[in-house]
């Protein structure tokens, strides 16, 4: 008798599109190993420095524009793909592009009035402590980091603009404002606080400390600010961990950078810098 039985169709789970992706599973796990977390914190910083030195710094020299613009470009080249990567992970988890399935601390448990008050205090802390520690930053730079091949590097916040005309400084600051003032720090908060820090929850109270330390190390383009950055930045991650609301560190980080990025052009117009 002729065997009319057809070959068994492959099971759904064996189809390539339905097979588990090991990398996706690793990234979306509830818990990241310490080596993985360190790598995910620091690799973006390495990429930013590489993009700046290999591509952007030569371009800034060619067009004679401040390195501040160059760093904004390098950050955008690395951080925007990270944002799209988070959205892609959200699609892998739920079938649609969304950050909510992959980020933590999004349930907004802190009432709006209390949130505004805490963020205001955090911004004052951030500005006050970072300004007070500028002397330390300058000393660390002069002692250990003058060899760095970054144009305009230095402990002062304005060294990236020194030596350029007022027009060039104003154009640079206005171009950078929506990026370094808002979009880029927001992506950093989504990635470092929303995606990475919840996956360190097994460390308990050390999770926000490690988050702040690794985030400070990630800034490889300004290593002389490492110590002061840990000090003025730590309250944000700690409160996010304690109160389970990412809006606290977003408010502190984006609020401060947006304020400074807005005051920069005004200072140039008024002749303050």
Buried (B, 14 or more C-beta within 10 A) or exposed (E): EEEEEEEEEEEEEEEEEEEEEEEEEEBBEEEBEEEBBBEBBBEBBEBBBEBBBEEBBEEBEEEEBBBBBBBBBBBBBBBBBBBEBBBBBBBBBEEEEBBEBBBBBBEEEBEEEEBEEBBEEBBEBBBEBBEEBBEBBBEBBEEEBEEBEBBBBBBEBEBBBEEBEEEBBBBBBEBBBEBBBBBBBBBBBBBBBBBBBBBBEEBEEEBBBBBBBBBBBBBBBBBBBBEBBBBBBBBBBBBBBEBBBBBBBBBBBBBBBBBBBBBBBEBBEEEEB
